[in-house]
């Protein structure tokens, strides 16, 4: 099944390292990051899952729950977590779905057989509190993801969900934003009292409004 931006994130129940979950219930009113990795006891995946554990406070600060998945079993995950904790100086502090029958992997189209036979590739789904998909990303097995980039995107998504701005190239929290085209230039001062610049009629910037 192809999942597109704006679609409802399909619900499922699954066994995880922290017990059985109903995905939507588990999310509650939080944001969510569902990310797949190809296989337990593999090097790149070990570094990725360790990095996510070490960034957990950053996800918590943004009210984002993280959930990993691969086609391995709960007992494999639990054994591997000891290695992740030991080698990545972390404590894995989020659930990992065990999906040996590939039910969730197929639901989310995480298996790309022409790239990686029978294993999940590195998919990412960011899900909003409305359960809608806000971002999809697919990396090959050979390339570890950049989870700082995911936090940056979450900052942008959470900002643009509440203000009529968009974030320009390489934007980071604290930097100027662009005013969405739907707002007339003459209406900007009332909406963005911190000021604005008109660089072109279609390119207007304003300081980040929620700071
Ligand atoms: C890894 O995590 O290192 C990996 C997993 C599957 C295929 C290639 C690399």
Boltz pocket constraint, residues with backbone or C-beta under 6 A from the ligand:
constraints:
  - pocket:
      binder: B
      contacts: [[A, 38], [A, 39], [A, 42], [A, 43], [A, 44], [A, 45], [A, 46], [A, 141], [A, 142]]
      max_distance: 6.0
